[in-house]
Amino acid sequence: MKNYKALDSYKLLESGWVQTVRHMIPDDTTLTVLRADVTPSFRVNEPPHHPWAAVTQRGDVVAAHCDCKAGLGESCSHIGGLLYKVEMIVRVGGARDPACTDVLCTWNEASMKGVQPARVADINFYGDKPKEKVVANNAPARRADPQPVSSDAFEDFLVSLLAASNPVMPVGLSLFSSTSSNFAPKKAVVPSQKVPPGLRSLYRGVEGFNSLDEVYSAATQTMKLDHKDVEHIGNVTKLQSKSLVWYEQRAGRITSSVSHSVLRTSTTKPSQYLIKSICCDRPSNLKTTAIMWGNEHEQVARQQYAEGAISSVHSDLKVNNCGLLIKREQPFLAASPDAMLACSCHGMGVLEIKCPLKFREMSVEEMSKEKNSCLDQNLELKESHQYYTQTQHQIILGGTYSP
């Protein structure tokens, strides 16, 4: 133990509370019994404790005991102090030749001569080293003789400090006239083009309309978008689910993720849940195992698609981020593919990534044989599957993409 000197056992030895060590070797054993009186460190005028320890010839402690409270567990600071003193005796040579019968026994003398009462002010609680530190710290400090600094030298100092602090500048420099101009707030950049309002802002009641066709005709006139609006919405929503504008512009539009359900719901009694999911699109905190699996592996799948076998059959293949695509002629239709593809051999394309958790341990061929798989035996999307409707929806709107 490197910090053994901080232990209470060693401090008992260091303070001189461990008295003369005596030993005995019983006739019927090879063990050596060691004992010594140890003065209580906080009650020096009370009777000493009597720790003892039985050790082998190699120094292994077989048993130990002390008449203090902790000694009942065969482990206390008094036993430790006894063993530390034996170790010190061996280390300094007190147990080596010449034999103890040849010289006066001075190494094992009791180190405590008797404690005399004294006033607290007269007791030295510190060793020599701590006392030297106190004296050194209390030494009178050398008084500085400050010299006035010229204004030019001070300005040069501020300029040099400003140059050395680039790009992060100390805020204290803003208090001086020569450097405060560097802390002037920058003017906010106002976007040259505003995002068109979402469809929910165009809501009005159906009073005055005789049929749904009239409602549809009036709505399409209100929600018209030009080419620049469609392009701008796509650019500002490329973060998709991490963009609030993406949610705002999706609300009220039939996106590719719900188009399969829209085609199969009743036109006379449509699903209320479906209508709410279309009109009230908002950020979701839902984190199921399947969703988390898809989010974690989507980027890996995209990279493998771009760098794997698919890129070898295309020339100059590029995989670009994609925002919300809106069909200008029918602005109630929208889609958000995972990426847009562009190559010199096939032109534009869409990329939709699926990472189904239930098939994570299967190959593509094995997955195609499952009953609820999206692939048929030819490894093509089943036309009856929702993924087929989703991708067809995205392909139709893919012509609106502008890289």
KOLSE-520792 format. One line per field, with one value per residue (C-alpha): x, y, z. Coordinates in pm, 1 decimal. Example, Ala and Ser with C-alpha at 12.3 -4.5 7.8 and 13.67 -1.06 7.14 Angstrom:
BEGIN
u <- (1230.0,1367.0) .
v <- (-450.0,-106.0) .
w <- (780.0,714.0) .
This chain:
BEGIN
u <- (0.0,159.2,-43.5,14.1,153.2,-196.0,-340.5,-431.5,-214.8,98.7,18.1,12.2,368.2,473.7,333.1,512.8,204.4,329.2,540.9,793.1,726.5,758.3,748.5,704.4,748.8,536.7,698.3,434.0,424.3,643.7,433.5,564.6,330.3,396.0,240.7,282.5,103.0,-52.3,-160.2,-501.9,-437.6,-719.5,-713.3,-343.9,-391.9,-610.0,-471.4,-314.3,-464.5,-301.3,-293.7,-125.1,-62.1,48.4,274.4,460.4,833.2,762.7,567.7,213.8,-38.8,-235.0,-439.6,-462.6,-664.9,-697.7,-895.9,-1043.5,-1393.0,-1268.9,-1022.6,-1303.3,-1313.2,-940.3,-864.3,-800.1,-553.6,-369.7,-290.1,-178.0,46.7,204.9,277.1,411.0,655.6,776.1,824.1,1021.4,1240.0,1329.6,1376.8,1618.3,1818.2,1717.2,1646.9,1974.5,2317.8,2459.2,2212.5,2013.0,2210.9,2530.4,2420.5,2195.8,1834.0,1773.4,1570.9,1269.9,1247.3,920.2,908.2,665.0,826.3,505.6,265.8,272.9,-27.9,17.1,-184.0,-329.1,-131.9,190.5,116.3,275.6,16.1,228.5,543.0,837.8,726.9,377.4,532.3,778.9,490.1,303.8,614.7,677.7,317.0,320.5,638.1,587.5,510.0,725.9,542.3,508.4,578.2,326.2,426.6,164.2,107.1,83.1,-241.0,-64.4,85.4,-254.2,-424.6,-154.8,-215.1,-590.0,-530.1,-283.7,-526.6,-804.7,-590.2,-482.8,-842.9,-987.1,-1248.7,-1361.2,-1308.1,-1304.1,-1622.1,-1417.1,-1288.7,-1641.0,-1595.9,-1322.8,-1402.1,-1117.2,-1237.8,-1611.8,-1700.8,-1607.2,-1899.9,-2170.3,-2458.9,-2493.8,-2808.4,-3049.9,-3061.2,-3415.6,-3496.0,-3563.9,-3857.2,-4113.1,-4255.2,-4617.0,-4872.1,-4978.5,-5314.9,-5457.5,-5438.2,-5675.6,-5957.2,-6309.3,-6652.4,-6855.7,-7154.1,-7265.5,-7145.4,-7392.9,-7154.3,-6802.7,-6711.9,-6779.1,-6568.5,-6287.4,-6302.6,-6288.1,-6007.5,-5786.8,-5816.0,-5701.1,-5408.6,-5240.9,-4859.1,-4619.0,-4295.4,-4081.8,-4305.3,-4281.9,-3905.4,-3863.0,-4069.5,-3856.5,-3533.6,-3632.9,-3770.4,-3471.6,-3428.9,-3776.2,-3888.7,-3634.5,-3798.0,-4112.5,-4185.5,-4198.5,-4479.4,-4660.2,-4659.8,-4756.5,-5069.0,-5376.0,-5193.1,-5218.5,-4862.4,-4718.2,-4715.6,-5099.3,-5190.8,-5249.5,-5503.7,-5668.5,-5727.4,-5896.3,-6111.0,-6480.0,-6561.7,-6900.1,-6778.5,-6403.2,-6194.6,-6196.0,-5858.1,-5716.9,-5859.6,-5710.7,-5370.8,-5373.6,-5500.3,-5322.8,-4972.5,-4740.3,-4410.2,-4444.4,-4259.4,-4344.7,-4030.4,-4115.0,-3848.8,-3935.0,-3914.8,-3583.4,-3445.2,-3543.0,-3396.0,-3067.3,-3015.3,-3157.2,-2830.3,-2634.2,-2873.2,-2846.2,-2467.2,-2461.7,-2700.9,-2477.0,-2148.6,-2263.7,-2372.2,-2636.3,-2376.6,-2187.1,-2474.1,-2519.7,-2297.0,-2233.0,-2487.3,-2571.5,-2786.5,-2926.4,-3124.7,-3486.6,-3744.2,-4120.8,-4225.4,-4557.6,-4739.9,-4808.4,-5116.3,-5266.7,-5109.7,-5295.5,-5054.3,-4708.3,-4429.9,-4097.9,-3872.1,-3565.6,-3348.2,-3354.4,-3134.2,-2968.1,-2746.8,-2640.4,-2779.8,-3130.9,-3206.1,-3405.1,-3530.2,-3655.4,-3512.7,-3737.0,-3557.8,-3729.4,-3563.1,-3825.2,-3734.7,-3917.5,-3697.1,-3363.6,-3224.5,-3331.3,-3184.2,-3389.7,-3466.5,-3586.6,-3797.9,-3972.0,-4106.9,-4282.9,-4659.2,-4662.3,-4352.5,-4361.8,-4173.1,-4293.3,-4094.5,-3924.0,-3798.4,-4027.9,-4274.3,-4620.7,-4869.1,-5115.3,-4870.3,-4873.8,-4504.9,-4593.1,-4854.7,-4612.9,-4331.1,-4566.3,-4689.6,-4328.5,-4237.9,-4529.7,-4412.3,-4043.4,-4065.4,-4105.3,-3763.2,-3502.6,-3148.9) .
v <- (0.0,323.2,534.7,319.9,619.3,770.1,469.6,493.6,188.6,355.7,680.8,488.1,374.8,716.2,889.1,652.4,486.6,129.0,17.2,-265.4,-571.0,-907.3,-1248.6,-1612.5,-1940.0,-2219.6,-2563.6,-2749.4,-2517.0,-2320.9,-2007.8,-1694.2,-1495.0,-1118.9,-872.8,-511.3,-244.0,30.0,355.3,485.3,776.7,995.6,880.5,867.5,851.9,540.7,184.1,67.0,-189.2,-532.1,-652.7,-978.8,-1166.8,-1521.0,-1531.7,-1802.2,-1802.1,-1651.2,-1363.5,-1482.9,-1372.1,-1675.6,-1511.7,-1177.8,-1024.9,-711.8,-619.0,-309.8,-318.7,-355.0,-623.1,-871.6,-900.7,-985.1,-663.3,-320.7,-33.8,-150.8,-488.6,-303.8,-77.9,-384.2,-541.9,-215.2,-190.8,-547.9,-460.6,-150.7,-353.6,-597.3,-319.8,-110.5,-419.1,-453.7,-826.4,-913.2,-1001.9,-923.8,-1101.5,-908.7,-1077.5,-922.6,-558.8,-342.3,-369.9,-17.2,-74.1,-215.8,38.3,203.0,529.2,699.6,851.2,967.1,1236.2,1551.5,1783.4,2116.1,2412.8,2382.6,2687.1,2508.5,2178.2,2127.7,1964.8,1985.2,1821.3,2007.6,2002.4,2151.0,2412.0,2509.4,2551.8,2782.8,2994.3,3013.7,3113.9,3383.3,3538.2,3905.0,3942.1,4159.5,4480.5,4557.8,4900.2,4942.4,5173.4,5360.7,5221.6,5458.0,5470.2,5357.2,5054.0,4967.0,4992.3,4773.0,4517.5,4510.9,4467.8,4182.1,4015.9,4047.0,3894.2,3603.0,3529.9,3475.5,3330.1,3327.7,3673.0,3760.5,3948.8,4197.6,4349.5,4473.6,4732.0,4924.3,5163.5,5044.6,4681.3,4705.8,4726.7,4358.9,4265.6,4441.9,4198.2,4079.9,4162.0,3876.4,3732.6,3759.2,3477.3,3603.3,3364.5,3272.5,2925.1,2910.3,2854.9,2499.3,2363.0,2380.5,2760.8,2751.2,2575.0,2716.1,2569.3,2384.5,2619.5,2742.3,2431.1,2184.1,1894.8,1768.6,1853.2,2220.7,2199.4,2038.0,2298.6,2586.8,2425.3,2364.9,2730.4,2833.8,2593.2,2667.0,2659.3,2768.0,2593.2,2811.8,2739.1,2363.5,2382.1,2601.0,2366.5,2073.7,2256.4,2366.3,2023.5,1802.6,1712.7,1554.7,1438.1,1670.1,1974.1,2138.1,2285.7,1928.3,1842.8,2170.1,2116.2,1746.3,1820.6,1798.8,1633.3,1269.9,1144.6,823.2,659.1,671.9,648.7,271.1,323.4,612.2,393.8,125.7,330.0,394.7,715.5,744.1,653.9,710.8,603.2,876.9,760.8,795.7,1146.9,1254.1,1107.9,1309.4,1639.1,1635.9,1526.7,1613.3,1496.1,1158.3,1041.4,679.4,466.7,102.8,-159.9,-179.1,200.6,224.5,-64.7,110.4,445.3,286.6,94.7,335.3,523.0,196.4,60.7,382.5,370.3,4.5,82.3,363.6,174.1,-181.5,-374.0,-119.5,148.1,-91.5,-104.6,273.7,546.6,850.5,738.3,1008.0,962.5,1299.3,1404.2,1477.2,1698.2,1702.4,1659.3,1822.2,1772.6,2123.0,2023.2,1837.2,2011.0,1781.4,1501.7,1483.2,1234.4,1216.5,945.3,855.1,980.0,1078.5,895.7,1041.5,866.8,935.7,604.2,593.9,950.3,1022.6,769.1,743.3,542.4,408.4,216.1,-52.1,-228.4,-476.3,-597.8,-930.3,-1034.7,-918.3,-1273.5,-1375.2,-1330.2,-1161.4,-1500.7,-1639.7,-1330.8,-1362.0,-1703.3,-1563.7,-1518.2,-1151.9,-1056.9,-755.4,-953.6,-1227.7,-1530.7,-1315.5,-1076.3,-803.1,-592.9,-743.2,-510.1,-573.1,-462.3,-114.6,-66.7,-95.2,179.1,393.8,368.6,428.1,741.7,855.9,783.7,997.3,1289.9,1226.7,1446.0,1746.3,1693.0,1963.7,1879.4) .
w <- (0.0,-113.9,130.0,437.2,626.6,629.7,815.8,1183.2,1253.6,1120.9,1300.0,1630.7,1559.4,1433.4,1742.7,1979.5,2124.5,2052.9,2348.8,2389.9,2172.5,2346.0,2188.1,2285.3,2093.1,2247.2,2271.2,2070.8,1767.3,1528.8,1562.2,1729.7,1950.8,1954.7,2197.1,2302.1,2497.6,2283.4,2446.0,2333.7,2100.9,2238.4,2602.6,2681.9,3058.8,3047.7,3065.4,2738.0,2503.8,2476.3,2116.5,2022.6,1699.3,1613.6,1306.1,1115.7,1051.2,707.7,861.4,781.6,1043.4,1162.4,1437.0,1613.4,1893.8,2103.5,2412.1,2243.5,2091.7,1734.7,1838.6,1890.5,1512.5,1509.7,1321.3,1470.5,1446.3,1760.6,1602.6,1290.9,1498.4,1661.2,1321.8,1180.0,1470.4,1410.0,1042.8,1139.8,1374.6,1096.4,840.1,1047.5,1146.0,1507.3,1464.3,1288.4,1419.9,1661.8,1882.3,2133.4,2415.2,2286.5,2301.5,2509.8,2402.4,2276.4,1959.7,2142.1,2417.0,2486.7,2296.0,2528.6,2834.4,2993.7,2888.8,3095.9,3100.8,2925.7,2803.0,2453.5,2343.6,2438.0,2258.0,1915.9,1690.3,1375.8,1251.4,1112.1,745.6,799.0,1023.6,751.5,505.7,742.9,796.1,419.7,344.2,611.3,479.9,391.3,22.7,-191.4,-260.4,-630.0,-760.0,-1045.9,-1323.9,-1525.9,-1877.3,-2168.5,-2365.0,-2682.9,-2510.3,-2362.1,-2702.1,-2856.3,-2581.8,-2653.6,-3026.5,-2969.4,-2727.9,-2983.5,-3257.9,-3036.6,-2930.4,-3277.7,-3329.5,-2964.3,-2815.8,-2443.5,-2360.4,-2157.3,-2482.3,-2554.1,-2275.6,-2458.8,-2741.4,-2963.0,-2966.6,-2892.4,-3262.7,-3300.4,-3075.9,-3278.1,-3340.7,-3695.8,-3882.9,-3922.6,-4271.6,-4399.8,-4644.8,-4993.1,-5034.1,-4772.8,-4727.8,-4849.1,-4571.9,-4497.8,-4603.8,-4253.1,-4268.6,-4568.8,-4382.4,-4401.7,-4343.3,-4605.7,-4578.9,-4918.9,-5104.0,-5248.7,-5314.2,-5249.5,-5608.0,-5535.2,-5217.4,-5414.9,-5690.9,-5442.7,-5245.0,-5549.2,-5643.8,-5297.0,-5261.4,-5593.5,-5591.3,-5862.6,-5955.8,-5725.2,-5425.1,-5481.0,-5521.2,-5211.4,-4993.7,-5109.6,-5022.2,-4670.5,-4572.1,-4660.4,-4292.9,-4317.4,-3970.7,-3804.5,-3968.7,-3830.1,-4175.0,-4307.4,-4063.4,-4136.1,-4512.8,-4487.9,-4284.4,-4507.6,-4796.5,-4903.8,-4871.8,-5010.0,-4666.2,-4645.4,-5015.4,-4990.1,-4710.6,-4898.1,-5204.6,-4994.5,-4758.6,-4826.9,-5015.4,-4843.2,-4492.4,-4488.4,-4193.1,-3930.0,-3803.8,-4155.3,-4194.2,-3861.3,-3950.4,-4276.2,-4137.5,-3800.8,-3890.9,-3603.3,-3451.5,-3283.8,-2973.0,-3047.4,-3014.6,-3067.7,-3124.2,-3494.7,-3539.8,-3357.5,-3564.5,-3886.9,-3779.7,-3674.0,-4000.5,-4259.2,-4311.5,-4332.2,-4596.3,-4795.6,-4792.7,-4894.5,-5179.4,-5306.3,-5269.3,-5338.2,-5642.8,-5747.1,-5819.5,-6046.4,-6298.4,-6312.1,-6449.4,-6227.9,-5969.7,-5714.3,-5405.0,-5293.1,-4987.4,-5061.0,-4893.6,-4934.2,-5297.9,-5390.5,-5719.8,-5849.2,-6051.2,-5751.8,-5448.3,-5209.3,-5311.3,-5150.6,-5088.0,-4903.4,-5048.2,-4845.4,-5132.8,-5497.4,-5746.9,-6051.9,-6306.8,-6663.5,-6789.5,-6639.0,-6534.4,-6216.1,-5962.9,-5606.4,-5316.8,-5042.1,-4765.8,-4558.4,-4264.8,-4134.3,-3788.4,-3826.2,-4120.9,-3978.2,-3955.0,-4309.3,-4653.5,-4927.3,-5082.3,-4749.0,-4683.8,-5022.7,-4920.5,-4613.6,-4640.7,-4535.0,-4732.9,-4965.2,-5234.5,-5464.4,-5580.9,-5847.1,-5576.8,-5705.3,-5506.5,-5485.7,-5654.9,-5373.9,-5105.7,-4949.9,-5035.9,-5405.7,-5374.7,-5178.5,-5431.7,-5726.8,-5551.2,-5506.5,-5869.5,-5990.0,-5777.0,-5848.6,-6155.7,-5926.1,-5768.9,-5824.2,-5700.7) .
